[in-house]
Amino acid sequence: MAFPVIDAKQLVKQVTTSDHELTILDGVSLTVNEGESLALVGVSGAGKSTLMTLLAGLDVPTGGEVHFLGRRIDTLDDESRAAIRADSVGFVFQNFLLVPSLTALENVVLPATIRGDEEDWGRARQLLEEVGLNGREHHRPDQLSGGEQQRVALARAFMTRPKVLFADEPTGNLDQHTAAKVIELLFALNRDHGTTLVMVTHDPRLADRCDRKLVLDSGRSPGRPYE
């Protein structure tokens, strides 16, 4: 029986501007099972990234519930949600978000350092090797290409053995050829490490590689995720 890693019910997200209240999400529900890959797709402004931040516990909804690994997280305080993310979540973003002053190896080991774990340099080197950066361990981000920086970010995301990986437009800043290589790496790592994947993307090739897609339209989902 499939285990639901994420179960979101009737999520609503509203923000108040100077002159009115804006509804970004309006009653979105979804379930993501262990080991699945789900693409969140839709036009710009549809609410994809907002939905991802709620599922990852980076923000809380105005209404509805988010259950993560069997625990309701939308009622928790910031510190408790941060602890869950540190223990169980990895992130990959469009802009890489590497620390400029650190080497590739130091960037990969950083999540373990932040979490207070022993710095497993051997695992960090192994992950860099898995993404094809053997021999580039001591290069800083400004000495790496965009594709290489995103591969460092992928390695970093898997450093703490996350149960769920959230990826927000992971190929958005890459050329087509480099993006194709990163896509292959992303799904290879996802498969080999048994990690559940939730991804925001405009890239149809990337979305088609996922097990399911959830289409958002003006903050709503017309139906359940489809294959």
Backbone torsions as a table, in degrees:
resi	resn	phi	psi	omega
1	MET	NA	133.3	-177.8
2	ALA	-68.5	138.9	178.8
3	PHE	-98.5	122.8	179.5
4	PRO	-75.4	113.4	177.1
5	VAL	-76.9	-39.1	178.4
6	ILE	-128.3	132.4	175.4
7	ASP	-137.1	108.3	-178.2
8	ALA	-112.0	136.0	-175.2
9	LYS	-126.5	119.5	171.7
10	GLN	49.1	52.6	-177.5
11	LEU	-72.9	131.7	174.7
12	VAL	-125.5	135.2	173.7
13	LYS	-132.4	119.5	178.7
14	GLN	-124.1	144.9	174.8
15	VAL	-128.4	146.4	-179.1
16	THR	-100.6	123.0	175.8
17	THR	-98.4	-174.2	-176.9
18	SER	-64.4	-28.5	-174.9
19	ASP	-123.9	-9.0	178.8
20	HIS	-163.9	173.3	177.8
21	GLU	-100.5	128.4	-177.2
22	LEU	-105.3	126.9	177.0
23	THR	-96.0	114.7	-178.8
24	ILE	-91.1	-40.3	174.9
25	LEU	-126.2	142.3	-174.8
26	ASP	-139.1	85.9	173.0
27	GLY	77.8	42.9	-179.8
28	VAL	-90.0	129.1	176.6
29	SER	-124.6	144.0	176.3
30	LEU	-163.3	158.2	174.3
31	THR	-130.4	135.9	176.5
32	VAL	-122.3	122.4	-177.6
33	ASN	-91.0	160.3	-177.5
34	GLU	-56.1	129.9	176.8
35	GLY	84.0	-5.8	179.7
36	GLU	-76.6	161.2	168.9
37	SER	-122.8	129.5	-177.1
38	LEU	-126.7	129.0	175.9
39	ALA	-100.3	130.2	172.5
40	LEU	-97.8	114.5	-173.2
41	VAL	-126.3	162.3	-178.7
42	GLY	149.7	169.5	-178.2
43	VAL	-70.0	166.6	176.2
44	SER	-59.0	135.6	-179.4
45	GLY	87.3	3.2	-178.0
46	ALA	-75.9	-16.6	179.1
47	GLY	108.2	11.9	-174.9
48	LYS	-62.8	-52.8	-177.7
49	SER	-66.6	-35.9	176.6
50	THR	-61.9	-43.9	178.2
51	LEU	-60.6	-42.3	179.8
52	MET	-62.1	-41.0	-179.4
53	THR	-64.5	-32.6	177.9
54	LEU	-72.3	-42.8	-179.8
55	LEU	-64.2	-33.4	-178.8
56	ALA	-86.5	-4.4	-179.8
57	GLY	76.9	17.7	175.9
58	LEU	-78.7	-20.2	177.4
59	ASP	-147.7	170.3	179.8
60	VAL	-119.8	148.3	-179.2
61	PRO	-75.9	159.7	171.9
62	THR	-73.0	-33.6	177.7
63	GLY	-149.9	160.7	-179.3
64	GLY	96.3	-176.0	-176.3
65	GLU	-133.5	147.1	172.5
66	VAL	-126.2	119.6	175.9
67	HIS	-109.4	126.2	-176.6
68	PHE	-124.8	118.6	-177.5
69	LEU	52.5	41.4	176.0
70	GLY	81.8	3.2	-177.5
71	ARG	-121.7	132.3	177.2
72	ARG	-73.3	123.0	-173.4
73	ILE	-108.4	-15.8	-176.4
74	ASP	-71.4	-15.2	178.5
75	THR	-95.8	-2.3	-178.3
76	LEU	-83.7	158.5	176.0
77	ASP	-79.6	171.9	-175.7
78	ASP	-57.3	-42.5	-176.6
79	GLU	-65.0	-41.4	-179.6
80	SER	-67.9	-39.7	177.7
81	ARG	-66.9	-38.1	178.3
82	ALA	-63.0	-37.4	179.4
83	ALA	-65.4	-40.0	178.1
84	ILE	-65.3	-42.9	178.7
85	ARG	-62.3	-43.1	-179.1
86	ALA	-62.2	-32.1	-175.7
87	ASP	-85.9	-30.5	-165.9
88	SER	-132.6	-2.2	-170.3
89	VAL	-125.0	141.0	170.2
90	GLY	-120.6	152.5	-178.5
91	PHE	-129.9	143.0	168.6
92	VAL	-132.8	128.0	-176.8
93	PHE	-117.4	162.9	179.8
94	GLN	-59.7	-36.5	-173.4
95	ASN	-97.2	17.9	173.3
96	PHE	69.1	-52.1	178.1
97	LEU	56.7	41.3	173.1
98	LEU	-81.4	153.2	176.8
99	VAL	-81.6	116.4	-171.6
100	PRO	-58.9	-33.1	-174.7
101	SER	-82.7	-7.4	-177.7
102	LEU	-100.9	150.8	175.0
103	THR	-73.8	169.3	176.9
104	ALA	-55.9	-44.8	-179.4
105	LEU	-63.0	-43.0	-180.0
106	GLU	-67.8	-35.3	176.1
107	ASN	-64.9	-39.5	-179.1
108	VAL	-67.2	-39.8	-176.8
109	VAL	-80.2	-10.7	-174.2
110	LEU	-55.4	-43.9	179.9
111	PRO	-58.3	-36.2	177.6
112	ALA	-67.6	-38.3	178.2
113	THR	-63.3	-46.0	-179.5
114	ILE	-62.6	-37.0	-177.8
115	ARG	-76.9	-12.8	-179.5
116	GLY	87.8	13.6	178.4
117	ASP	-80.1	165.0	171.7
118	GLU	-64.8	137.3	-177.5
119	GLU	-77.1	102.3	-176.2
120	ASP	-88.4	86.1	-177.7
121	TRP	-66.1	-30.8	178.5
122	GLY	-64.0	-42.8	177.8
123	ARG	-65.5	-40.2	179.5
124	ALA	-61.5	-42.5	178.6
125	ARG	-65.1	-39.2	179.2
126	GLN	-63.3	-42.6	179.1
127	LEU	-65.1	-40.8	176.9
128	LEU	-63.8	-35.3	176.3
129	GLU	-66.4	-39.4	179.7
130	GLU	-62.1	-32.5	179.9
131	VAL	-95.4	12.6	172.3
132	GLY	80.1	26.0	-178.5
133	LEU	-115.2	26.6	174.6
134	ASN	-60.0	128.7	-178.0
135	GLY	94.5	-6.9	179.1
136	ARG	-110.2	14.5	-173.3
137	GLU	-56.9	-33.5	-172.1
138	HIS	-102.3	13.8	175.1
139	HIS	-87.7	137.8	175.0
140	ARG	-82.2	163.8	-178.2
141	PRO	-53.0	-37.8	-178.7
142	ASP	-71.5	-6.9	176.1
143	GLN	-101.5	6.2	-178.1
144	LEU	-119.8	151.2	175.4
145	SER	-73.8	170.2	178.0
146	GLY	-58.7	-42.9	178.7
147	GLY	-64.8	-38.7	177.9
148	GLU	-66.9	-38.9	178.0
149	GLN	-63.7	-40.0	179.1
150	GLN	-68.4	-30.8	176.0
151	ARG	-68.9	-36.4	173.4
152	VAL	-62.0	-42.5	179.4
153	ALA	-62.5	-37.9	176.5
154	LEU	-63.6	-47.0	178.7
155	ALA	-59.4	-43.9	179.2
156	ARG	-59.6	-40.3	-177.0
157	ALA	-62.7	-28.0	-177.7
158	PHE	-96.2	1.7	-174.1
159	MET	-59.0	-41.4	-174.9
160	THR	-98.9	19.5	177.9
161	ARG	53.9	58.6	-176.5
162	PRO	-67.3	148.1	175.1
163	LYS	-79.3	-29.6	179.9
164	VAL	-132.9	133.7	174.5
165	LEU	-110.8	124.5	174.3
166	PHE	-103.2	127.6	-179.4
167	ALA	-125.5	123.4	-178.4
168	ASP	-110.5	104.0	-178.7
169	GLU	48.9	56.8	-173.5
170	PRO	-65.8	-16.3	178.4
171	THR	-112.3	10.6	-172.5
172	GLY	-62.4	-29.3	-177.7
173	ASN	-105.2	17.3	-175.4
174	LEU	-114.9	148.9	174.4
175	ASP	-70.2	166.8	-171.6
176	GLN	-59.0	-43.4	-177.6
177	HIS	-66.4	-46.1	-180.0
178	THR	-66.8	-39.0	178.6
179	ALA	-59.4	-41.0	179.6
180	ALA	-61.1	-39.7	178.9
181	LYS	-66.6	-41.8	-179.9
182	VAL	-66.0	-38.3	176.5
183	ILE	-58.7	-46.4	179.3
184	GLU	-60.2	-43.1	179.4
185	LEU	-64.5	-42.6	-177.6
186	LEU	-59.2	-47.7	-177.4
187	PHE	-76.0	-28.7	174.7
188	ALA	-65.9	-44.8	177.9
189	LEU	-65.0	-42.4	178.5
190	ASN	-57.5	-45.6	-179.3
191	ARG	-69.5	-48.4	-173.4
192	ASP	-68.7	-29.1	-177.8
193	HIS	-100.7	-1.0	176.8
194	GLY	64.8	31.0	-175.4
195	THR	-92.6	137.8	173.5
196	THR	-73.9	138.8	-174.3
197	LEU	-122.2	127.0	172.9
198	VAL	-123.4	122.6	-169.5
199	MET	-134.4	132.8	170.1
200	VAL	-92.2	128.3	-179.8
201	THR	-156.2	146.9	169.0
202	HIS	-97.8	-7.6	-173.5
203	ASP	-83.4	110.7	-177.8
204	PRO	-62.1	-30.9	178.4
205	ARG	-64.8	-40.0	-179.8
206	LEU	-69.9	-44.1	179.1
207	ALA	-62.0	-39.7	-178.2
208	ASP	-67.3	-20.9	178.7
209	ARG	-77.9	-17.5	-178.5
210	CYS	-78.3	157.4	178.0
211	ASP	-63.8	-38.7	-177.3
212	ARG	-143.6	162.7	175.2
213	LYS	-127.1	145.5	170.0
214	LEU	-119.4	116.1	-178.7
215	VAL	-91.8	124.8	175.7
216	LEU	-104.6	139.0	178.9
217	ASP	-137.8	110.2	-179.6
218	SER	53.0	44.0	175.2
219	GLY	81.8	4.6	179.4
220	ARG	-124.5	156.9	173.7
221	SER	-112.3	120.2	-177.7
222	PRO	-61.7	-23.4	-178.3
223	GLY	-163.4	-175.5	179.2
224	ARG	-72.9	161.1	177.5
225	PRO	-54.3	138.9	-178.4
226	TYR	-118.4	164.5	-179.2
227	GLU	-85.0	NA	NA
